[in-house]
Every structure is written in structure tokens, then in C-alpha cells.
Amino acid sequence: MRNMFDRRIGRGILFAGVLVHAQWVDHPDPSTPRTKDGKPNLTAAAPRLNGKPDLTGVWQAERAPLSEYIKVLGQEAVDLQVDIQLASVQTGSVFWGVKPEDEPLTPEGAAVLKQHLSLIGPPVTHCLPVGMPGVIVIYAFKIVQSPREIVILPEHVDPPRQIYLDGRSLPKNPDPTWNGYSVGKWQGGTLVVETIGFNDKPWLDYLGNPRSEQMHMTERYRRRDFGHIDYEITFEDPKYYTRPFGFKTVLNLLPDTDVLEYVCAENERDNAHLPR
């Protein structure tokens, strides 16, 4: 895996275009609990909505310490990408830290990965949606929760995600889309979200691990306190992978801020220099 990572980093692609979270200046949220010095109290109790944890807020996946990137990529690769910590490790690969021989690719999945490695970068390089799990692990994003639906607003080119909490079932024969079709239900204090109906256009990560239209994704969100969500994601895709796989991370609240408008093609000057 390290050789493939070094190749991406050497091209300046792996974490290219990563955004720092939005700065909505001087707008403290009056609903945010605070310590005596006025700072947000991120360890206060999680808010609730109709008796359930309220996931509303602007969130960003936890970034690993620099030592973690050095351990996997090596010091030289990290030195080439000085802003490497602006994205979570799963941005590079959903199999971060897994030995290459333990990655569960089918022969067809390995062939698609090889094809992706021959390209200059993922579809997002061309202003197309990054897809899941990139929406969660790369950029800041906003969750807006109501009793019957949750909307996720990414701070990037991706369209909003809709997660229905109204008891509907997953569609039987969905038309494949970038975000798929998501339904959620509460299991105690954990929101469990299932999604199907993806198209096969985005990559799962910047390395190029693919997804097929057969992919079934399960997410678990547990807001353990005001400032943190324990997040777990599992993928099942029998076309490209021999077994289910996934990862866990922590989503950190970005208090007193908001996601801002982002238009990928506005003032875009890179595409003209990419190989055709």
C-alpha cells in the first residue's frame, strides 16, 4: 500500500484541494453550553430532540497525529505534503494501516483499482462529487436534524444527503445516484443509517478503491457528548470485495461556525493543466 500512496502524494493529488472549515466570524451560538471563560463546553451533555440525541451541528472527522502518517507513508512522503493533516487518514485509503495482502478486493475490484491508479486523480479532481465516505472524512459538513429527516450539507461539491427517519423501507429497485438512498432508525442512543442505490462513479478514497452499484453501506452515529460523535461505517460490496469492511472515527464539533458556499468550477484553473 505504501508504494501506491507515495505515487499519489508524489503527484500532489492525495490531499489536493482540501478545505479548512468555514469561518463564520464572531457568531457565537446561544444554544452552545459554555465554560466560565465563555469557551464552548464540548464535554457537556449532548442535546436532545423529541427524546433522541440531536446530531445537529457542523462536524469534522478527527485528524490523526503526524506520527501516524509518517508510520504508514514514511518521512519523505510526509515532507512532500506539508498540509497532510488537513484530511483524515481514511481520505487516502479506507484500508489505512491494513497490510496489502489483507485488503479484501475481488479480482474484479483489484482490476478497477489498478485502472484508477493509472489516472491523474479521482472524479473530484474534475469537480464531480467526492461521494461517501469522503463527505464525512475529508471536509467539514453540517447536520440538520428534524424528527422525520436528517439532512447532511457538505462543504464541497457534493449534493445534500437526505436520511429519512419516517419508517420507510429502502427502495426495491433504486435508480443509481451519487448519494444513494438512506433510511435511519434509532437503536437506543445510536442512529443506524442504511444506504443502497449508489452509482459506481466516485471512488471510496483518493487511492482509488472502487464501489459498485451493489454496495450496501451502514453507518452508526452516537453523540456521546456535546462535542463528539462516535462514528462507524461498514461497506458490503460483493462485486468488488470478498467481505464486509469499514472503519471507526470520531466526529468533532466545530462550534460557532457554519459551512459556506463552495462552487468547484468558479475560478477553477487546474483542469486545463491535467493530462487528457
C-alpha positions in Angstrom: 0.0 0.0 0.0 2.8 2.4 0.8 4.2 2.4 -2.8 0.8 3.3 -4.1 0.4 6.1 -1.5 3.8 7.5 -2.4 2.8 7.6 -6.0 -0.3 9.6 -5.3 1.4 12.0 -3.0 4.3 12.5 -5.4 1.7 13.8 -7.9 0.3 16.2 -5.3 -3.1 14.5 -5.6 -3.8 12.7 -2.4 -4.9 15.6 -0.3 -5.1 18.3 -3.1 -7.9 20.9 -2.7 -8.7 20.1 1.0 -10.6 22.9 2.6 -10.2 24.3 6.0 -13.5 24.5 7.8 -15.6 27.6 7.3 -15.2 30.7 9.5 -18.4 32.5 10.2 -16.8 35.2 12.1 -18.0 36.3 15.5 -21.2 34.4 15.7 -21.4 32.5 19.0 -24.3 30.1 19.1 -26.6 30.9 22.0 -27.6 27.3 22.4 -24.0 26.2 23.0 -23.1 25.4 26.6 -20.0 27.3 27.8 -17.4 27.2 30.5 -16.9 30.1 32.8 -14.4 31.7 30.4 -17.0 31.7 27.6 -15.5 28.9 25.6 -17.7 26.1 24.2 -18.0 23.2 26.7 -17.5 20.3 24.3 -17.9 17.7 27.1 -21.3 18.9 28.2 -24.3 16.6 27.8 -25.5 16.0 24.2 -28.6 17.9 23.2 -31.8 16.0 22.5 -34.7 16.4 20.1 -38.0 14.6 20.9 -36.2 12.4 23.3 -33.4 11.4 20.9 -29.9 12.7 20.6 -29.8 15.7 18.4 -26.9 15.4 15.9 -27.4 19.0 14.6 -24.1 20.9 14.1 -21.1 21.4 12.0 -18.7 18.5 12.2 -15.3 17.3 11.0 -13.7 13.9 11.2 -10.8 13.6 13.6 -7.3 14.1 12.2 -4.5 11.7 13.1 -1.3 12.8 14.7 1.6 13.4 12.3 3.3 10.3 13.6 0.5 8.1 12.1 1.1 9.5 8.6 4.9 9.0 9.0 4.4 5.4 10.1 2.4 4.5 7.0 3.9 6.8 4.3 7.4 7.5 5.5 9.0 10.8 6.4 9.9 11.7 2.8 6.3 11.4 1.6 5.0 13.5 4.5 7.7 16.2 3.9 6.4 16.5 0.3 2.8 17.2 1.5 3.1 19.8 4.3 -0.6 20.1 4.8 -1.2 16.4 5.0 -3.1 16.6 8.4 -5.9 18.7 6.8 -7.6 15.4 5.9 -8.3 12.2 7.9 -6.3 9.1 7.2 -9.3 7.4 5.5 -9.2 10.1 2.8 -6.1 8.4 1.5 -7.4 4.8 1.8 -10.3 3.1 3.5 -7.8 0.4 4.3 -5.4 2.7 6.1 -2.9 0.6 8.1 -4.1 -2.7 6.7 -1.5 -4.9 5.1 -2.0 -5.2 1.3 -2.4 -8.9 1.5 -5.3 -8.4 3.9 -7.3 -6.0 1.7 -10.4 -7.9 0.6 -10.5 -7.0 -3.1 -12.0 -9.4 -5.5 -10.1 -9.9 -8.8 -12.5 -7.5 -10.5 -12.1 -5.0 -7.7 -8.3 -5.2 -8.0 -8.5 -4.6 -11.7 -10.6 -1.5 -11.3 -8.2 -0.2 -8.6 -5.3 -0.7 -11.0 -7.2 1.2 -13.6 -7.8 4.1 -11.2 -4.2 4.2 -10.2 -3.3 4.9 -13.8 -5.4 8.1 -13.7 -4.3 11.5 -12.6 -6.8 11.6 -9.7 -10.3 10.8 -8.6 -13.5 12.2 -10.1 -13.5 15.1 -7.6 -10.4 16.4 -9.5 -12.9 17.3 -12.3 -15.4 19.0 -10.0 -17.6 15.9 -9.6 -18.9 14.8 -6.2 -16.4 13.1 -3.9 -19.1 10.7 -2.6 -19.1 8.6 0.6 -17.2 8.3 2.8 -15.3 11.4 1.6 -18.2 13.6 2.5 -17.6 12.6 6.2 -13.9 12.2 6.4 -12.5 15.0 4.1 -14.4 18.2 4.6 -16.5 19.9 7.2 -20.2 19.2 6.9 -23.4 20.3 8.6 -26.1 18.0 10.0 -29.6 19.4 10.3 -32.0 17.1 12.2 -35.7 17.1 12.4 -38.0 14.3 13.8 -38.6 12.8 10.4 -35.5 13.5 8.4 -31.8 14.4 8.7 -30.1 16.5 6.0 -26.3 16.5 5.6 -24.8 19.6 3.9 -21.2 19.1 2.8 -18.9 22.0 2.4 -17.8 20.8 -1.1 -19.2 20.0 -4.5 -21.4 17.1 -3.2 -25.2 17.4 -3.2 -27.0 17.3 0.2 -27.7 13.9 1.7 -31.2 13.0 2.9 -31.6 10.4 5.6 -35.3 9.6 6.3 -36.4 8.7 9.8 -40.1 8.3 9.0 -40.1 4.5 8.9 -39.9 4.0 5.2 -38.1 1.0 3.8 -35.2 1.0 1.4 -36.3 1.1 -2.3 -36.6 -2.3 -4.1 -35.1 -1.2 -7.4 -33.4 2.2 -7.0 -32.1 4.3 -9.8 -28.4 4.6 -9.0 -27.3 8.0 -7.7 -24.2 9.7 -6.3 -25.6 9.6 -2.7 -27.8 6.6 -2.9 -31.0 6.2 -0.8 -30.7 6.4 3.0 -33.1 5.4 5.8 -32.3 5.6 9.5 -33.6 4.3 12.8 -32.6 4.8 16.4 -31.2 1.9 18.4 -31.1 3.4 21.9 -28.8 6.5 21.6 -27.3 5.4 18.3 -28.6 6.4 14.9 -28.2 3.5 12.4 -28.3 4.5 8.7 -28.5 2.1 5.8 -27.9 3.3 2.2 -28.2 1.5 -1.1 -28.7 2.6 -4.7 -25.2 4.1 -5.3 -23.8 4.6 -8.8 -20.2 3.4 -9.4 -18.7 6.8 -10.3 -17.0 8.1 -7.1 -14.0 6.3 -5.5 -14.1 5.3 -1.9 -10.8 7.1 -1.3 -8.1 9.1 -3.1 -6.1 5.9 -3.7 -8.8 4.6 -6.0 -10.6 1.8 -4.2 -13.9 1.4 -6.1 -17.5 1.0 -5.3 -20.2 -0.8 -7.4 -23.9 -0.4 -7.7 -24.2 -3.4 -5.4 -22.7 -1.5 -2.4 -24.7 -1.5 0.8 -23.4 1.0 3.4 -24.3 1.0 7.1 -23.4 4.0 9.4 -23.7 4.4 13.1 -23.7 7.8 14.8 -23.5 8.1 18.6 -23.3 11.6 20.1 -21.6 10.8 23.4 -21.4 14.4 24.5 -21.9 17.9 23.1 -18.7 18.0 21.1 -18.2 14.4 19.9 -19.9 11.8 17.7 -18.6 8.2 17.7 -18.9 7.2 14.0 -18.7 3.8 12.4 -19.1 2.9 8.8 -19.3 -0.6 7.2 -19.4 -1.4 3.4 -20.7 -4.6 1.8 -20.0 -4.9 -1.9 -19.8 -8.5 -3.2 -18.8 -7.4 -6.7 -15.5 -5.7 -5.7 -14.9 -7.0 -2.1 -14.8 -10.5 -0.6 -16.1 -9.5 2.8 -17.6 -6.5 4.7 -15.1 -3.9 5.8 -15.1 -0.4 7.3 -13.6 1.9 9.9 -14.3 3.9 13.0 -13.5 7.5 13.7 -14.6 10.5 15.9 -16.5 13.5 14.5 -15.6 16.7 16.3 -18.0 19.6 16.6 -16.8 22.9 15.1 -18.7 25.3 17.3 -19.7 28.9 16.5 -19.2 28.4 12.8 -21.0 27.3 9.6 -20.5 25.7 6.2 -20.1 28.2 3.4 -21.0 28.2 -0.2 -18.5 26.4 -2.4 -18.6 26.2 -6.3 -15.9 24.0 -7.6 -15.7 25.4 -11.1 -15.7 29.0 -10.0 -12.2 30.5 -10.8 -11.0 26.9 -11.5 -7.7 26.9 -13.3 -6.3 23.4 -12.8 -8.3 21.3 -15.2 -6.6 22.9 -18.3 -3.3 21.5 -17.0 -4.4 18.0 -16.3 -3.5 15.2 -18.8 -6.3 14.3 -21.1 
